[in-house]
Amino acid sequence: MAITLHASFLPHDDPDACAAFYRDLLGFEVRGDVGYDGLRWITVGPVGQPDTSLVLEPPALGPGITDTERRTVVEMMAKGTYAALVLATDDLDGVFARLLDWDAEIVQEPTEQPHGVRDCAVRDPAGNLIRIQEQRRTGESAHRETTPR
């Protein structure tokens, strides 16, 4: 039995700005844009990967969520502590240059992490933390020994 990741959800507070970020900046395709009762759910995904999608959804709409919980979610979004996503690219420097040109909110410039990953971090227009990792070439270790010598 195989289990794959089909879709993940991130909250948005501005559907047009978030759609532009993922479509125009990151190069995702828009696969769906559904409106209901003044709200929008936008499905995007990487070109050439039709089975993997990201659904940008209005925040805190689940049944049973109290007004206090809803306010907490919105406050956490504003701080960038509510949701996160990790993407991968074979050209981190090129992607980072695009992020700078776009004037995206940079959290971390490209950095070689002690656990063997080179990545950067930005926030999307809703405040979600987006980490972008550089894919390793075949044969390169994704993890390195981090014990001090």
Secondary structure, 3 states (H helix, E strand, C coil): CCCCCCEEEEECCCHHHHHHHHHHHCCCEEEEEEEECCEEEEEEECCCCCCCEEEEECCCCCCCCCHHHHHHHHHHHHHCCCCEEEEEECCHHHHHHHHHHHCCEEEEEEEECCCCCEEEEEECCCCCEEEEEECCCCCCCCCCCCCCC
